Amino acid sequence: MCRFPNCCKFPSPFPPPGSPIPPHTNAWSDGEWFDLHVFVTDSPFIDLDEMAREGTLRNALLWEQKGLTYGWDEKNMRSVNITLSASPDQHPEWFSHLQSNGSLYAHVFASRRGFPLTPDGLVLGENGEIQFAENAGTRRGEFDPTAVVSGTSQLNTYRPPPKVEIRKNLLSGGSSQDEKQAVKQTEDDEDDSDTGEYDTSKRKEKKAWVNYWKPELNIQLVHDFTAFPGGNIPPDLRPVYKLDRESGKYLPPLHVRKSGDFNRFDGFMR
């Protein structure tokens, strides 16, 4: 369900009944100035206004970039290496959530310069201060749904634990110390007492899936000015080109993607 009341994936009859539907064009202009904000929470949904009033929004802000332009300028290529920790000392709420098989999510917001992020007029100032539009000096006090594009991506994934492979050295005919230790551990797991009783708790622990960080997050705001015929956006593109109900214009598609190497994960989540 769309968070914003005036924005939807499919058009409603914005022109008067019986009038032809005008072409669907990009709601943003070429070279438009915009800011980028990335928040991290333990929920796939985010309410920026509520978090701002609770005083938790600033701590959830992971990364922000200001002064970007909507275009092909190389200056818009930004990258950062961030160490995100879910330790009980730094983020006890994340730690307990992940211990219960939870997940963390990145919420990405691209907003045109001078416009609030939310219907309540939330604005993030130049120095990171959190304000609402009536006190922030924005050029428009009212929220404009065509000025904000958002997307969400899960930051972690659950995978089966690595399998231990026992290999024999064909030259020496023996096994390495690590291999012998692996064999011993396997034997200990399979026979935990003199009676040969199998420890089912260890078996469950061994088969438990492991929580991994995903190594990269790629954010792309598509620079496209295709004019689609009125009411005739191709079905496979409708989920991507979200239409504003009042103007009939589409928002720039925002892709928040995981790393292209889906089988690579940078270590266990701590």
Residue, then its C-alpha position, 0 to 999 in steps of 0.5 A: m500500500c502506498r504511504f502517500p495519499n496522492c500517489c499510486k501505481f495506477p492512474s485514476p481519471f485525473p482529467p474531466p470525464g470524457s476528456p482524453i488522458p494526457p501523456h504520462t511524463n516525468a514529474w521531475s525536471d532534468g538537472e533538478w536538485f535533490d537530497l538523498h537520505v538512508f535510514v536503517t530500522d528493524s521494520p520493513f515500514i517506516d514512519l518518519d514523522e513518528m520517529a522524529r517526534e519520538g526522537t529516534l529518527r536522527n539515530a536511524l539516519l545512516w547516510e545522507q547526501k545533499g546537493l545531487t542533481y537529477g542527471w548524468d553528471e559524474k559528480n552524482m556518483r557517490s560511494v561510502n564504506i560504512t561499518l554497521s554494527a548490531s552489537p548489544d552495546q551500540h544497538p541493543e534493540w537491533f541485537s534482541h530483534l536479530q536474536s529472534n530471527g529478525s532483519l534490518y532494512a534500509h529506507v532510501f528517500a530522494s527528495r527535491r530540494g526545498f520540499p518536506l519529506t512527509p505530509d506533516g512537513l518533516v525537513l532535515g536541515e543542513n546540519g542534520e537538525i530535524q524540523f517541520a516545514e513551518n519552522a524550516g523555511t522551505r519554499r512550500g509548506e505543503f507536502d508534494p507527493t511528486a517531490v519524494v521518491s522512496g524505496t526499501s531493501q533488506l540488509n541481511t539474509y539467512r543462509p544455511p551454515p557452511k558444510v564441512e568437507i573432509r578431504k584426504n591428502l592423496l600424497s601423504g595419505g593422511s588428513s590435516q590437523d584441521e580435518k582431524q578436528a572436523v572429524k572429531q567434532t562430527e563424531d562428538d556431535e553424533d555420539d555424545s555419550d557412552t551409550g551412543e545417545y544422539d544429542t538432538s539439541k546440537r543437531k538443531e543448533k547445527k542446522a540453524w540458518v545463519n544470519y549474514w550481512k549483505p555486502e553492498l547496497n546500490i541506489q539508482l535514481v533512473h534518469d528517464f523522460t519517456a512520455f507514455p501514452g495516456g492510460n497506457i503504461p506497459p503492464d510490466l512497467r507499472p509497478v516501477y513508474k508510479l503515477d501521481r493521481e492528481s497530475g498523471k505524471y510519474l515519479p522517477p524510478l528508484h532502484v534500491r538493489k543488493s549486490g550483484d553477487f548474490n552468493r557472497f556475504d561479508g561475514f556473520m551478523r554480530 
